[in-house]
């Protein structure tokens, strides 16, 4: 009898969880954004989609679009943040003569927390019944040939899961998934963000940290918000399952994605 009650409670708990797909970016820079969304819906179409973009740009032709002012920065969210990640990659990027300086990336990384701000605005605007989030972008091609269901189950169990492919001339999204936990290579103090699953209640203190000049950008910022501030290592980085448009070979071959 007790077991039956516990199972009923567990099933009810799962039924009360609701996933929202949150898509953000600047669509005027992505002529193919409608095709990208159509493709994302082949994978995540059972969930409700919501969108966000900055004001001052041509409005995207999508429903449920949140429009917010683009943030301004009075500090460099990588070089001048008051929080310094315990991460060898971060140190290699930011040291004098490091990768950011050598590759001329200092200016680009000024805005590397903009995606975090845009996502926070969108998540804050969602109706309260949405408890878990699939964060993606207007330029993220999602593989239709891999099984994301195990990661959806992990999401509903409180995990943060980031997906990344990288590359510069990918023929397609990587149609396989290689999983790392926090002990894996290149994963300490970073959370991949081209496609990101996270519980809604983990995305806290974004604007407070920015005001205090503590918010980081890029993968370090996502780790800071979703993992580090909670002192909970329920996260995984996964290689594969997606490819950004700018990393994908042209002409685009949507039928192969």
Secondary structure as a PSIPRED ss2 file (coil, helix, strand):
# PSIPRED VFORMAT (PSIPRED V4.0)

   1 X C   1.000  0.000  0.000
   2 X H   0.000  1.000  0.000
   3 X H   0.000  1.000  0.000
   4 X H   0.000  1.000  0.000
   5 X H   0.000  1.000  0.000
   6 X H   0.000  1.000  0.000
   7 X H   0.000  1.000  0.000
   8 X H   0.000  1.000  0.000
   9 X H   0.000  1.000  0.000
  10 X H   0.000  1.000  0.000
  11 X H   0.000  1.000  0.000
  12 X H   0.000  1.000  0.000
  13 X H   0.000  1.000  0.000
  14 X H   0.000  1.000  0.000
  15 X H   0.000  1.000  0.000
  16 X C   1.000  0.000  0.000
  17 X C   1.000  0.000  0.000
  18 X C   1.000  0.000  0.000
  19 X E   0.000  0.000  1.000
  20 X E   0.000  0.000  1.000
  21 X E   0.000  0.000  1.000
  22 X E   0.000  0.000  1.000
  23 X E   0.000  0.000  1.000
  24 X E   0.000  0.000  1.000
  25 X C   1.000  0.000  0.000
  26 X C   1.000  0.000  0.000
  27 X H   0.000  1.000  0.000
  28 X H   0.000  1.000  0.000
  29 X H   0.000  1.000  0.000
  30 X C   1.000  0.000  0.000
  31 X C   1.000  0.000  0.000
  32 X C   1.000  0.000  0.000
  33 X H   0.000  1.000  0.000
  34 X H   0.000  1.000  0.000
  35 X H   0.000  1.000  0.000
  36 X H   0.000  1.000  0.000
  37 X H   0.000  1.000  0.000
  38 X H   0.000  1.000  0.000
  39 X H   0.000  1.000  0.000
  40 X H   0.000  1.000  0.000
  41 X H   0.000  1.000  0.000
  42 X H   0.000  1.000  0.000
  43 X H   0.000  1.000  0.000
  44 X H   0.000  1.000  0.000
  45 X C   1.000  0.000  0.000
  46 X C   1.000  0.000  0.000
  47 X C   1.000  0.000  0.000
  48 X E   0.000  0.000  1.000
  49 X E   0.000  0.000  1.000
  50 X E   0.000  0.000  1.000
  51 X E   0.000  0.000  1.000
  52 X E   0.000  0.000  1.000
  53 X E   0.000  0.000  1.000
  54 X E   0.000  0.000  1.000
  55 X C   1.000  0.000  0.000
  56 X C   1.000  0.000  0.000
  57 X C   1.000  0.000  0.000
  58 X C   1.000  0.000  0.000
  59 X C   1.000  0.000  0.000
  60 X C   1.000  0.000  0.000
  61 X C   1.000  0.000  0.000
  62 X C   1.000  0.000  0.000
  63 X C   1.000  0.000  0.000
  64 X C   1.000  0.000  0.000
  65 X E   0.000  0.000  1.000
  66 X E   0.000  0.000  1.000
  67 X E   0.000  0.000  1.000
  68 X E   0.000  0.000  1.000
  69 X C   1.000  0.000  0.000
  70 X C   1.000  0.000  0.000
  71 X C   1.000  0.000  0.000
  72 X C   1.000  0.000  0.000
  73 X C   1.000  0.000  0.000
  74 X C   1.000  0.000  0.000
  75 X C   1.000  0.000  0.000
  76 X C   1.000  0.000  0.000
  77 X C   1.000  0.000  0.000
  78 X C   1.000  0.000  0.000
  79 X C   1.000  0.000  0.000
  80 X C   1.000  0.000  0.000
  81 X C   1.000  0.000  0.000
  82 X C   1.000  0.000  0.000
  83 X C   1.000  0.000  0.000
  84 X C   1.000  0.000  0.000
  85 X C   1.000  0.000  0.000
  86 X C   1.000  0.000  0.000
  87 X C   1.000  0.000  0.000
  88 X H   0.000  1.000  0.000
  89 X H   0.000  1.000  0.000
  90 X H   0.000  1.000  0.000
  91 X H   0.000  1.000  0.000
  92 X H   0.000  1.000  0.000
  93 X H   0.000  1.000  0.000
  94 X H   0.000  1.000  0.000
  95 X C   1.000  0.000  0.000
  96 X C   1.000  0.000  0.000
  97 X C   1.000  0.000  0.000
  98 X C   1.000  0.000  0.000
  99 X H   0.000  1.000  0.000
 100 X H   0.000  1.000  0.000
 101 X H   0.000  1.000  0.000
 102 X H   0.000  1.000  0.000
 103 X C   1.000  0.000  0.000
 104 X C   1.000  0.000  0.000
 105 X C   1.000  0.000  0.000
 106 X H   0.000  1.000  0.000
 107 X H   0.000  1.000  0.000
 108 X H   0.000  1.000  0.000
 109 X H   0.000  1.000  0.000
 110 X C   1.000  0.000  0.000
 111 X C   1.000  0.000  0.000
 112 X C   1.000  0.000  0.000
 113 X C   1.000  0.000  0.000
 114 X H   0.000  1.000  0.000
 115 X H   0.000  1.000  0.000
 116 X H   0.000  1.000  0.000
 117 X H   0.000  1.000  0.000
 118 X H   0.000  1.000  0.000
 119 X H   0.000  1.000  0.000
 120 X H   0.000  1.000  0.000
 121 X H   0.000  1.000  0.000
 122 X H   0.000  1.000  0.000
 123 X H   0.000  1.000  0.000
 124 X H   0.000  1.000  0.000
 125 X H   0.000  1.000  0.000
 126 X C   1.000  0.000  0.000
 127 X C   1.000  0.000  0.000
 128 X C   1.000  0.000  0.000
 129 X C   1.000  0.000  0.000
 130 X C   1.000  0.000  0.000
 131 X C   1.000  0.000  0.000
 132 X E   0.000  0.000  1.000
 133 X E   0.000  0.000  1.000
 134 X E   0.000  0.000  1.000
 135 X E   0.000  0.000  1.000
 136 X E   0.000  0.000  1.000
 137 X E   0.000  0.000  1.000
 138 X C   1.000  0.000  0.000
 139 X C   1.000  0.000  0.000
 140 X E   0.000  0.000  1.000
 141 X E   0.000  0.000  1.000
 142 X E   0.000  0.000  1.000
 143 X C   1.000  0.000  0.000
 144 X C   1.000  0.000  0.000
 145 X C   1.000  0.000  0.000
 146 X C   1.000  0.000  0.000
 147 X C   1.000  0.000  0.000
 148 X C   1.000  0.000  0.000
 149 X H   0.000  1.000  0.000
 150 X H   0.000  1.000  0.000
 151 X H   0.000  1.000  0.000
 152 X H   0.000  1.000  0.000
 153 X H   0.000  1.000  0.000
 154 X H   0.000  1.000  0.000
 155 X H   0.000  1.000  0.000
 156 X H   0.000  1.000  0.000
 157 X C   1.000  0.000  0.000
 158 X C   1.000  0.000  0.000
 159 X C   1.000  0.000  0.000
 160 X E   0.000  0.000  1.000
 161 X E   0.000  0.000  1.000
 162 X E   0.000  0.000  1.000
 163 X E   0.000  0.000  1.000
 164 X E   0.000  0.000  1.000
 165 X C   1.000  0.000  0.000
 166 X C   1.000  0.000  0.000
 167 X C   1.000  0.000  0.000
 168 X C   1.000  0.000  0.000
 169 X C   1.000  0.000  0.000
 170 X E   0.000  0.000  1.000
 171 X C   1.000  0.000  0.000
 172 X C   1.000  0.000  0.000
 173 X C   1.000  0.000  0.000
 174 X C   1.000  0.000  0.000
 175 X C   1.000  0.000  0.000
 176 X C   1.000  0.000  0.000
 177 X C   1.000  0.000  0.000
 178 X E   0.000  0.000  1.000
 179 X E   0.000  0.000  1.000
 180 X E   0.000  0.000  1.000
 181 X C   1.000  0.000  0.000
 182 X C   1.000  0.000  0.000
 183 X C   1.000  0.000  0.000
 184 X C   1.000  0.000  0.000
 185 X C   1.000  0.000  0.000
 186 X C   1.000  0.000  0.000
 187 X C   1.000  0.000  0.000
 188 X C   1.000  0.000  0.000
 189 X C   1.000  0.000  0.000
 190 X C   1.000  0.000  0.000
 191 X C   1.000  0.000  0.000
 192 X C   1.000  0.000  0.000
 193 X C   1.000  0.000  0.000
 194 X C   1.000  0.000  0.000
 195 X E   0.000  0.000  1.000
 196 X E   0.000  0.000  1.000
 197 X E   0.000  0.000  1.000
 198 X E   0.000  0.000  1.000
 199 X E   0.000  0.000  1.000
 200 X H   0.000  1.000  0.000
 201 X H   0.000  1.000  0.000
 202 X H   0.000  1.000  0.000
 203 X C   1.000  0.000  0.000
 204 X C   1.000  0.000  0.000
 205 X C   1.000  0.000  0.000
 206 X H   0.000  1.000  0.000
 207 X H   0.000  1.000  0.000
 208 X H   0.000  1.000  0.000
 209 X H   0.000  1.000  0.000
 210 X H   0.000  1.000  0.000
 211 X H   0.000  1.000  0.000
 212 X C   1.000  0.000  0.000
 213 X C   1.000  0.000  0.000
 214 X C   1.000  0.000  0.000
 215 X C   1.000  0.000  0.000
 216 X C   1.000  0.000  0.000
 217 X C   1.000  0.000  0.000
 218 X H   0.000  1.000  0.000
 219 X H   0.000  1.000  0.000
 220 X H   0.000  1.000  0.000
 221 X H   0.000  1.000  0.000
 222 X H   0.000  1.000  0.000
 223 X H   0.000  1.000  0.000
 224 X H   0.000  1.000  0.000
 225 X H   0.000  1.000  0.000
 226 X H   0.000  1.000  0.000
 227 X C   1.000  0.000  0.000
 228 X H   0.000  1.000  0.000
 229 X H   0.000  1.000  0.000
 230 X H   0.000  1.000  0.000
 231 X C   1.000  0.000  0.000
 232 X C   1.000  0.000  0.000
 233 X C   1.000  0.000  0.000
 234 X C   1.000  0.000  0.000
 235 X E   0.000  0.000  1.000
 236 X E   0.000  0.000  1.000
 237 X E   0.000  0.000  1.000
 238 X E   0.000  0.000  1.000
 239 X E   0.000  0.000  1.000
 240 X C   1.000  0.000  0.000
 241 X C   1.000  0.000  0.000
 242 X E   0.000  0.000  1.000
 243 X E   0.000  0.000  1.000
 244 X E   0.000  0.000  1.000
 245 X H   0.000  1.000  0.000
 246 X H   0.000  1.000  0.000
 247 X H   0.000  1.000  0.000
 248 X E   0.000  0.000  1.000
 249 X C   1.000  0.000  0.000
 250 X C   1.000  0.000  0.000
 251 X C   1.000  0.000  0.000
 252 X C   1.000  0.000  0.000
 253 X C   1.000  0.000  0.000
 254 X H   0.000  1.000  0.000
 255 X H   0.000  1.000  0.000
 256 X H   0.000  1.000  0.000
 257 X C   1.000  0.000  0.000
